[in-house]
């Protein structure tokens, strides 16, 4: 008997339907899977056999052929276990084929017949809705994820018999219903605040400018000066996520399998801080079948790279394309996948190997040659893509002992929001939402400067040897500073402040 069941597979961020075709015919007992399955799909044969037997059903003693169509696209993952098992039981007439209409199934089977969670349920549910599917059957742990999609019935199932009994009308399972707006509001809280920062007024000013314009930042300072504390509080002053942005981020986390059991929706901007030993694939994404890396998990949020010179050179250079384009495309022999990567890069580094060059308290033990070699680990092209270079000195005792709280994140966020609103209005209809994403044409249109500013910029370019890209970064930052002051035009004072944030373009030694 021949049966067709609908499953789903993920390539990059896109989900596509897979027809799981099951045919049981006379012949020697054999179970074969075709349709370009990977190792995890091939191994499903043993899991499915054991799950069906241990659930109290008889596995067919005939020739079982499973085809995963389209056959020219590689299938990977354990999410095909459930649709294959349902197809086999339907071919054995334990499930009516009529009940499989307008349904899709995804889930991994344990040997005892229980259903385990899988990756990529959220984009699969969105694709199912787009196809007009009415019911989706997902692991119970993924039910809340699937229920995020309105207009489709998401059934969370925990065992294979639950699915069979429901489809045979012997059991009632209610689709999960969620109050999405309530979940969205409840999850928009931060546990940290900028009012906990002592001193560092210059760094705070630079981070506020970065948040207002979506700019990348590099902080240079000795150990213990507060670089990590500053970076971790950056999301608290960024504009609130819209619901559409939250869903977009949640899709990335779903594909990566990074959603926790209690996390239905990522409602705050992500903050990712990978260790400096991370590989190229771990940072930008990759694998035989591409998966999102840390830069995609930082989408619409903050990627913090502490101890920047200690990262592998290849990993850092791989950041150059996504920093410019806001997306990363990974090509393999059988597949090409694109992942979103519109993130703010916040990096931190010591000024020298020992960390105390230029410190007011401790003496540096490094030679000038060691300092130059250490700073040279960050390539010029990467530095060009970082808009603000900020020196973060060690904090004096009096500042640390000051009991007066600093400015709160909420206050800073309000100013950032006003500057962002000006930018959204300015770029309305252009697909640009902040100054950092301006192209060359927009820079010429919105960053026009007077003669005094031209002379100041020319002097900076000649003395610092700035590239054309670095010059554009200065213009973008100065445009943001002007927006924060509610100014229509960029003045010389804005250019001067933006030039100050290029400390690594002038040697620190």
N, C-alpha and C positions, 0 to 999 in steps of 0.2 A: 504494500500500500504506500502511496505517495502523499506526503503532507508538507505544507510550506508554513513556516513560522517566521515572524519578523524580529530581527535583532538589530543592534546598532554597533558601529565601530567609530573610533575617533582617529582622525589624522590632523595633527596640529591642534587647532582650536575648533575645527569643523567636525561635526558628526555626520555620518552618512549611513543610510539604511543597508542592511545586509539580509538577504533572503536566506534563511536556514532551511534548505530543502532536504527532507529525510525520505529515503526510500528503503523499504524492507521487502526483500525478495527471497525466493527459495534458493537454497544453496548452503554451503558449509558455513558454520558460524564465523562471522568476520565483521569487524567494525572499522570502516575506513572513512577518513575525513579528507576531502579535496576542496580546492578553492584557495590555494596559496595560504595555508595556515602556518603560523609560526610554532615554535616548540611548545609554548604554553597552551595553544589551542589543540595541538596533537595530543598532549598529555591529558586533555580533558576526557578522552575515551575511558581511561581507568577510573577517573573520578565519577563520571556519569554512570558507568556500570555499577560501581559500588553504591552510589547514592540511590539508584533505582531499586536495587536489591534490598538495601537496608531500610528503605522506606516502605517495604512490604509489597512491591510490585515485581513481576517477572520480567527479566530482561530477555529480549527476543533471541531465539536460538537459530536465527537465520542470518542472511547476509544483510548488514546494515550499512548503507552508504549515506554520508552526510556531505552535501555540497554547500559551500558558502559563496553566494553570488553577490556581486560580480567577482568572477574568478581571477581577474587580472590585477586586483588590489590586495596587497598583503594584509592578512587579519592577525591581530595580536591581542593578548590579554585573556583574562579568564571570564569575561562577561558573556561568552557564548555558551557556557555550561548550561544555564537555565533554558534558553530557547532550544538547544539541541535535545535536552532531556524531555521538554514538553513535546517536541516534534516526535520523538520516539514513542512516547506514551500515547500521543494522538494517533500515530500510525498503528499502534496496537489496539486502537479503539477504546482506550480508557478515558480519552477526552474527546468530546465532539468537536469536529473541525469547524463547525459553525460558530462555536464560542471563541475561536481564535481570530475572527474578523475584527479589524480595527483595534488590534492589540499589538503591543511590542513587549519583549521580555529582555531583561539584562540581569545577570547575577552569577556569582561563582558558587559551585556546589561543594560542600564537604562530603566526606565519605558516608556520614550518617544521614545525609539528605538535607541538612540545614543549609541555608543560603547566606553567603558572606557578602560583605560590601565590595564594591568595585569602584574604579575611577571613572570620571567623565559622565556621571549620571545627569548633571544639570544641562550641559549642551545637548545630550541625547534627548532629554525631555523637550527642549525647545525645538529640536528638529522634528520630533514626533508630532508636536502641535502643528508645526508648519505643514506637515504631510496630511493633516486631518485625522490623525490617530485619536481615538476616544479614551482608551485605557492603556496604562503603562504599569507593568509589574516589575518592581525593583526590590532589592534587599531592604529589610526593615530599617537597617541603619542608614540607608540612603533615601528613605521615604520623604523626610522633610526637605531634602535637596530637590527631589522631583516635584514636590508639592509647591515649590516656588513658582512654577509655571501655571498661570491661571487658564481656565478653560479646558483642562484635561484632568481625568481622574487618575490619581497616583495611588496605587495599592502597594503597601509595604508588606512583604511576605517573608516569613522566617524559615519555612521548610518547604520541600517539594510537595508533600501531601497537602499542604495548605493551598497551593496553586491548583492541584488536581481537583480537590474537593470543591473549591470555589467555581472552577470552570464547569464542574459537573452538577452545580446547584445544590451541593450537599453542605455547603458552609457559606456563611455570610461574612464578608470582609468589607468594612467601610473604607472608602478612599480618605486619605488624610487631608484635612482642611486646615490651613494656617491663616492667621491674621498677619499678613506680610507687613503692613504699615506699622503694626505694634512691634514686631520683631525688629524692624529697621530702626525705630526710635530707641528701643531698649539697648541696642548694641552700639550706640554711638557715643560711648563714654571712654575717656582716657584716665589712667591712674596716675599720670605724671603731669607736671605743669611747669611753665617757665619761671614762675615766681620762686621756685626752689633754687634757681641759679644765683650765685653770689658773684658780683663783679662782672667782668667781661662785657662791658658796654659796647665796645667796638664789634665784638663777635656777635652780640645780640642784634646790633644794627644791621650787620651783613646778612644774618640769617633772615631777618625781617624783609630785607630787600629781595633775597633769594626766594622766599615764600611768595612775595607779592608778584614776582615776575616769572616764577618757575625755573629759576636759574640753578646751575650746578655750583657746588662750593667745595673748596679744598681748605681745610684748617691746618695750620702749621703751629706747633707749640710743644713744650716739654711734657713729659709724662705727668699726669695728675692735674693738668691745667683745666680739665673739664670738657675736653673735645667730645668724648662719648656722651656725656650728659646733655650737651647742647644738641648733638645730632639726634638722640633718642626723643627729644621733645619737639623736633621739627614737625611731625605730623599734627601736633596739637594746635599749630597756628595756620595750617593750610585750610583752605575753604572746605566746608562740609561736602561730603560726597552726595551726588544726586542718586536717586534709586537706580537709574539706568547704569551709572558708573559702578555702583555697588554690585549689580548683577554681572557686569563685565568682569570685575575683579574676581567674583565668586566663581565664574566659569573657569578662569585660569587655575584657581586653587582646586577646583573639582577635577580638572584634567590632570593636574599634578598629584592628586590624591592627598592634598595637604589640608583638606577641611577636617576639623575635629568633629567628634560625634555630636557635640553640643552646638557646633557652629553651623547654623543654617544659612546665614547671610553675612558676608564680610562688609560691615557697615562703617568701618573706619579705614582710613588710608593705611595700606600695609607699610610696615617698616621691616626691612630685611638687613641683617648684618652677618654675612657669611665670613667664615674664618679665612685667613690669608692663604691657607693651604688648599683652597678649593681648586678644582680642575677647570679647564676651559669649558667642558660640557656642563659642569655643575653651575657655572656662572651664567653662560649665555644660552644653555640648553643643548640638547643633542641626544646621542644614543643611536642604535641601529634604526629604530623607529623614533623620530625626534620627540622629545618631551621638553616642557618648559623648564628654563633654568631660573636662577635667582633674579635676573633682570626682568623676567616676565612676571614672577611672583611679586615684584616691586611695582608693577604697572599701576599708574596713577597714585603712587606713593613714593617712598624714600628707599633708596639703596645706599646703605652705609658701608664703606670700605675703610676699616680701621687699619692702621699700619700699611698704608698704600704701597710704599716701596717693597714690602715683603711679598706682595702678590706676584704670581708668575707673570713674566713679561707677556707671554702669549695670551693669557687671560685678560690682562689689561688692554692690550691692543685690540682684542676682539670687541671691546666696548665701543670702539670708535663709530662703527656704523649705527648701532641702535641709539647712541647719544644724538646723532644727527637726524635719523629718520623716524625714531619712535617705534620701530618694529625690527624684528630679527627673523631672517629667513634662513632655514637650515635645509640643505639639500643632501639627500642620500641617493644611492643607486636606484631604489625603487619608489622613493617618495620625496616630495618637497613640502615642507610645512612652514607656516609663518605664525609667529607669536607676537602679541602686542608687547611693547617695551617703552611706554611713555612714563619714565620715572625721573625723579630728581636724584642726582648723584651727590651724596655728601661724603667726602673723603677726609681722612685725617692722617697726618704723618708727623714724625718728629723732625726737627730741623737738621739732625745729624745722627750717626749711629748710636751715640751714647744718650742723645735726647736733650742735652742741656746747652747747645750752642745758643748764645745770646741770652741765656737765662740770667736774671738779676740776682739769684741766690747761689746757685751751684755752678761750678766751673766745668767747662767742656774739656774732655780729654782727647778729642779727635783732632787730627791734623787737617789743614785746608784741603789736601788731596782726598782724604777720606770723606769729608763733607761734600766735596764736588761729586765724587763717585756715587755717594748715597742719593743726592738730589737728582743725579742724571739717570737714576733708575726709572723716573717718570719721564716718558718721551715727550718731545715738543708737541707732536700732533694731539696727544691726549690732553696736555695742559691747555692747548688752544681751545679745547672743547669744554673747559671748566671756566665758568664766567667770573667767579670771585675767588681770589686767594686771600685768606684771612689769617693774620698772625694772632695766636691765642696765647698770651703770656701766662706765667704762673700767677696764682691769685694770692694777694697779700693777706696776712692774718686779720687785719682790721676789717677787710671786706668779708672774710669768712665768718668773723664773730658778729657781724652786723645782724641784729635781730629783725630788722625791718625787711619785710617780704618784698621781692622785686615785682615787676610788672607781670600780671597774670597772662596766661595764654589767651584767655577770652578777649582781653583788651587788645592784644597784638593782632589776634585773628580778625577783629572788627576792622582795623586799619588795612590789613591785608585784603579783606573782602572788598573794601571800597576801591582799592587799586585794581583788583581783578575785575570788578564790575566795569570799570572804565575800559579795560582791555577787551572784555567780551563785547561791549558796545562798539568799540573801535573796529574789531575784526569780525563783526556780525556777518555771517554768511560765507566767511572765507575758510572755515574749518580750523581756525587758530583760536586758542583760548587764553594764551598768555604771551608775553613779550619774548620769552626764550625760544618760542617756536616760529618767530618771524622769518620769512625768507628774504633774499636780497632785495627783491622788488619792494617788499613792505618796509624794510629798513630805510630805503631811500625815501619812501613816501612819508613815513611816520617819525623818522629820526633826523629830520633836517635841522642843521645847526647854523649859528651865525658865524661871522668872520673870526671873532675872538675864540670861539670854540674850535674852529678849524685850525687856528695857530697852535692852540693847546694840544690838540690831537696830533698835529704834525710833529711837534716837539717830542711828544711821548713816543711816537713811532720811531723817530730818528735815534733817540737816546736808548730806548729799550729794545729796539730791533723787533717790533711787533709784526706778526704776520697779518694778512688781510682778514683771516678768520678772527684773530684776537681783536683787531680793530672793530669788527662787527659786534663782537661780544661786549666791548666797551660801550658801543652805541645802544645795544639792547639794555644793558644795565642802567645807563643814564636815562633811557626812556622810562624804565621802571621807577627810578628815583623821582623823575618828574611827575609820574602818575601818583606816587605817594604824597606829593605836595600839591596835587590837583592842578598841575600846570599843563597848559596845552602844548608848549614848546619846550625843547631841551635847551637848557642854559649852560654857560661855561662852568658854573658851580657843580652841575650834575655830571658833566664830563670829568671834572677834576676828581670828584669823589669816586667815580667808576674807575679811573686810572689808578687810584690808590689800592684798589682791590686786584692788582696784578703783581703782587710781591714777588712771585717766582719768575716773572719776566725780567726782573732786575735781580742780580745775584744777591743772595743773602750773606755772602762772605766777601 
